Amino acid sequence: MKNKFNRLSLAVAIAAAAFASQAHAGGYQINEQSVSGQGYGHAGRSSNVNDATIVFGNPAGMSFLDRAQVTAGGTYLNVNTDIKNVDYETFANTPAGPAPGALGPATPGTNDGDMVPGTLIPFAFYAHPVNERLAFGFGVYAPFGSKTDYEDTFEGRYFGNYTELTVISAQPTVSYRFNDQWSVGAGITYNRVEGELRRQLPTDPSFNPAGDIDSRVEGDDDGWGYNVGIIYQPIPETTLGLTYRSKVDYTLTGDFRAYDPAGNVVRADDANLDLSTPETVNFSITQQMTDRLKLMGGASWARWSRFDQILVTGSQGDTITQEIQDYSNAWAYSLGGEYQLNSQLALRAGIALDFTPTNDERRSVRIPSDDRRIFSVGAGWSPTEDLTLDLAYSYLTERGTSISQSRDDSLGGVGGTNYSADYKNEAHGFGAQLTYRF
């Protein structure tokens, strides 16, 4: 039993490492901090000043607001996933190497897909111009987050069946406008991360789900970061914006538990994970074409290459597991436009391409994500000069991707499992926000 408990401890520690990778998955970086920006695909994130959400997009933009204002809202995401062409087999570990099928038939289970529950992502911002040059602001938003919840009998449950991650940021901000052309801004971010991850562990060669052990890890931490921005208007019709967001360092403290089928705790431990979210840079341009029409374009870069490994240390400071991730730096591009139909109604549309930092060799059931295309439409309605209601809809489709994973420790070192499948993800985003000007 002691050896069995040690193997369970190692399995849960490896699950903690997967939690770390989830926190850094480019496929789960959140863009939903502005519904007005969502309408034109966030193409003018650093250069188009519509409302108080510019506190996130580019702190320098607050100096271009003429009045104090508060903006609050959220986007509801409905994600759909199809899983096809599944191949799952068991194998025994022998002195000569893996022996496929030696432990019996393929692992029993299901592949329902649609494992991401519907989620509301809220935000709130306040901006207050003190005079023509100086402005202050504050924002609360979610820069990262995800949730995957497979069915209990998911065939890939030994690689991960539940993941939940939430990162909340609070950002006080200041900006200063030197003249009609130049403005700068900066903000400090306080960030709080919480997460839970689960993976199943078989107890007998039949791989019956009823006999699985449920291994879980929960953790949380906080960290500080900053962002800086600059806006340049060479002429009144052209606005260029550049924003830099720093990395954020975390030391995640996790609690590890393993439960037998009867719900009894058979192992408990803790571990530490040092994590750093990557720095990002966004550049965009807004061009006022006519009195009614303006066009926007933007590009974002994230330094995901700093996430090259996961290192988990135990309660005594020993190395529990070390896994190579080998992420790549990633780019995203967007184009959009806004047409002022009349004094009360503005219409918007945009398209974005978001490239994943993951690679085919390392992609897992926890992060079955690939390159994205996002199509958006939106509208802003201002019944009075003080009030604006923004609505937006986005359709996200990912390139079909393949998962291929293998574990040789699925059955206490005696045997393992292989899992491969084709994933196809799509999502619908419904956003609404309200801005009130004082």
N, C-alpha and C positions, 0 to 999 in steps of 0.2 A: 504493500500500500504506500510506503514511503516513496518508492521510485515513481509510482503512479502520480502521487501528489507533486513531485518535482517536475514531471512532464507537464502536468496541468499548469503549474506556475509558469513554465517557459511558454506554453501556448498563450496564456493570458498576456504575458509580457509582449509577445509578438503582436497581439491584438492592439496593444498600446501603441506600437510603432505604426500600425495602420491608421490609428487615430491621428497621429502626427501628419501622415501623408494627406489625410482628408483635409486637414486645416490648410494645406498648401496647394490644393488641387486647382489649377487654373480654370478647369471646367466648372468650378463652383464659386468663382469670384463673382461677387454681386455688383451689378450696375444700377440697381434700382434705388437711387437717391433723389430722383427728380422725375415727376410725371410730365411736366412741360418738356423736359429734355428727352424723355422716352418717346414722345410724339415724333421727333425728328431724328430718332436713332442715336441720341447723345452726340450727334455730329459736332455741335458747338459747345461741348462741355466746358472748355476753358475760355471761350471767347464770347458766347452769347449770353447777355445779362437780361434775364426775364423776370426773376423773382429772387427770394431769399435762398433758394437752393444753390445759388452761386457760391455760398459759403463752402460747400463741398467742391463744386466744379473748379473754382479759381477764387481764392480769397481776395485777390486784387480787384475783382469785379464789384465788390460791395461799394466801392467809391463811386461807381457809376449809377447807383440807385438814387432816386431823388427823394425818397421818403422811407421812414422806418416801416418794416413789414415783417409779418410772420407767415411762413408757409408750412403746412402740415399735410400729410397724405400717406399713401402706400400703394403698393402693387401686389396683386394676388396672382401667384404663379400656379398654373395647373400643368403638370408634367406627365407625359405619356411615354411609355417605353415598351417596345416589342422585343422579345427574346426568341431567337430562332436558331435552327441548326445546332442544337445542343449535343455535345458529346462528353459524357462523364464516365470514367472508368476507375476501378480500384486496382491497386497493385501491391504485391508483397515485397518487402525488402529482403534480399538474399545476398549471400557473399558474392554472387556473380552480378549483382545489380538488381534493378526493379524487374519483377515478373508480372506483367499486366494480366489482370483477370484472376490471379492466383487466390485472391481473397473472396471471390464470388462474382455475382453479376454487377452490373452498373449500380451506382448508388441510387436507392429509391428516393423519389422526390418530384417536385414540380418546378415549373418555370413560368409563372404567371405574368411577370413583368409588372409595369405600372407600380413600381416600388417607392415612388416619391410622392408623399402626401401633398395635397394642396396647401400652400403656405402664403400667408400675408406678410409682406416686408414693409414695415412702417418707417417713417422718418419725420423729423421736424426741424425747422431752421428759423432763426431770427436774425435780421440785419438792421442796423441802426446807424444811418449817416449822421455824424455829429455836425459836420459842416460840409462845404464843397470839396474838402480834401480828405478828411478823416472819417473812418467808419469802423464800427465794431459789430461783431456777430457771434452767434453760437449755434451749434448743430448737434443733433443726436441721430445716428443712422447705423446701418449694418453694412460693413465693407466685405465681410465673408460670411458664409453660412450654407448649410445643406442638411438634408435629411433623406436617408434611404431606409425603407422598412420593408424587407422582403417577407413573404409568407413563411410560417414556421417550418414548412416542409420544402423550402427552396433547395434545389439540388446543389447549389453552390454555397450552402450554409457553412461549410467548413472553411471557406475563404472570407466569410463575412455576411451577416444577414441583417444587421441594424447599425446605422451610423447617424448621429445627430450632432451638429456643430452650430454654435451661435457665437458671433463676435459682434459686440456693440461698442460703438465709439462715441465719445463726447468731445466736441471741439470748440474751444473759445478762439476767436479770430479777430485780427485787426488788419486794416488796409489803409494805405495813404496814396493819394493822387497828387503827383508832382505838378502836372499841368494838363492841358487838354489831350495830350498824347500818351503819357506814361502813368502807370499805376502799379503798385506792388502790394503784396499782402502775405500774411503768414498766420498759421494756426498751430496750436499744440493739441495733440490727440491723446486722450486717455482711453485705453482699449481693454475690454473685458472679454475673455474667451471661456466658454463652457462647452463640454462635449461628453458624449457617451457612445461607446462602441461595443458591439457584441459579435461573438463568433461561436459556432457550435463545435463540439468535439465528440467523436463517436466513442463508444465503450465496448463494442463487440464487432466481430468481422461481418455481421449482417448489415451494418450501417443503418439500422432501423432508427428513424427520427425519434421514436418514443424513448430510446435509450440514450439520447445525446446529453452531454454535459454542456451547460450554458455558461460560457466565459464572458465576463464583462469588464470594461474599464470606464471609469468616470474621472474627469479631471477639470481643473479650472486654473486660471491665472490672470494677471493683468500686466499691461505694459504701456510704455509711453512712446509716442512718435511725434512727427510734425509734418506740416506741408507748407510749401511756399509757392507763390504764383506771381506772374507778371502779365500785364496787358499793355499792348502798344497799338495806338490808333494813328497810323501815318496820315490818313485823311478821315473825315467823319464817317464815310461809307464803309470803311474797312477796319476790322478789329482782329488783332492776332492775340492769342492767349497761350501761355505755357505754364503748366503746373507740375510740381514735383512732390511726390508723397514718399516719405521715408519708410524704411523697413521698421518693423516692430519686433523686439526680442521678447520671448516668453520662456519661462521655466515652468513647464506644466507639471503639476503634482497630481498623480493619479492614484485612485484606489482600485485594486484588482480583486475580483471575486469570481469563484467558479462554483456553480450550483449543480447538484445531481438532479436526476429526473423528479425526485420527490421534493425539490426545493431546498435541500440542505446545503449549507456552505461547506465545500470540501477543501477549499484553499483560499487564503486571503493574504495579500501582500501589497506593497506599494512600489512606485518607481518614478523617476524624473526624466522628463524629455525637454531638452533645450531646442526651442523652435525660433525661427526668424521668418516673418513674412517679407516678401521682396519689396524693394522700392519700385515705384512706377513713375512714368513720365507721360503726360498728355499734352499734345499740341493741337490747336484747332484754329480755324479762321472763319469769320463771319463776314459776308459781303452783302451790303444792302444794294440790291439790283435796281429797285424802283421804290417808290413810296410805300408800296404794298408787299413787295416780294424781297425776301432775303434768303440767301443760300449759305450752307455751312459744310465744312469738311473737317475731319479730325483723324488723328492717329495716336495710339497709345502703345507704350512699351513697358513690359514688366520683366524684371531681372530674376526670372525663375531659376536660372542656372546656379544660384547660390544654394538651392535645395538639391544637393547631390547625394545625401545619405540621411538615414534615420538612426540615431544612436540613443538607446534606452539603457539607463543605469538603474540598478536595484537599490534596495534600502541600505545596503552596505557600501554603495558606491561602485560596485562591480558592474562590468558590462554584461547586460542581459542579452541584447541582440543588436546587430548592426546590419542594416540593409541599404543597398545602393539604389537610389532613385533615378539619378541621371536626367533631371529635368533640363529643358532648354528655354532660353529666353523667348518670349512670345510677343507678337504684335496683334493689334486690332485696328481696323479702319472703318470709318463711317462717313456717309454723305446724307445730307438732309436739307429740308427747306421749310419755310413758313410763309403763308400767304394771308395777309390781313384783308379778309373779305369785306368787313365794314368796321365801324368803330368799336363794335362789341365782340366780333367773332374772328378768331385766327385759326387757320387750318394748317396742319403739319403732316409731314411724311418723311421717312428716312429708311436707310438700309445700312447694316453693319456686318462686317466679317470679323470673327473672333477666332484666332488660331490657338489650338491647345498646346501647352508645354509638355504634355505627356508623350510617351512613345509606345509603339506596339509591343515591345518586349516587356515593359513594366506595367501596362494597363491592367486594372483589376476590377472585380465585381463591385468594389466599393466606389470606384471612380470610372465608370464605363462611358467616358466622355471623349469627344473628338471635336474637330473644327466645326464652328457654328456659322450659320447665316441667320440674320434677324431682320424682319420686315416690320415696320411700325407706321401707324397713323395716329393722329391725335388732333385735339382742338382745345382752344382756350376761349372761354366765354366770360366777358366782363360786363355784367348788368349795370354796374356803377364803376366810377373811377377808383373806388376803394376796394373792390372785391373782384376776384377772378377765380373761376372754377375751371380746372384743367382735367381733361380725360384723355386716355391713350390706350391703344391696344397694340400688342406685339405678338408676332408669330416667330418662334425660334425652331429651326430645324438643324439637326446635327448630321454630319456625314456618318453613314453607317460604319460601325467599328466592330472589331473582333476582340474577344477576350480569350486568352489561353494561359491557364495557371496550373501549377503542380505543387503539391506538398507531400513530403515523405514522412511527416510526423503526425499524420491524421489519426493513426491508431497506435499511439504510444510508441512510435519508432518501429513497430512491427510492419506496418503498411501505410500506404498513402493513397492519394486520389489525384486525378487529373480532371480539369474542367475547361471546356472551351465552348464558346457560343458567339453568335452574332447579335449585336445590340443596335437598335435604332431608336433614338430619342427625339422628341419634339415637345414644345411647351407653348402655352398661351399665357400672355401676361395682360392683366386688366388693371389699369392704374387710374387713380383719382386723387386730386389734391386741391386744397383751398388756400388762397393767398388773401390776406387782409392787410391793407396799407393804412398807416396811422396819419 
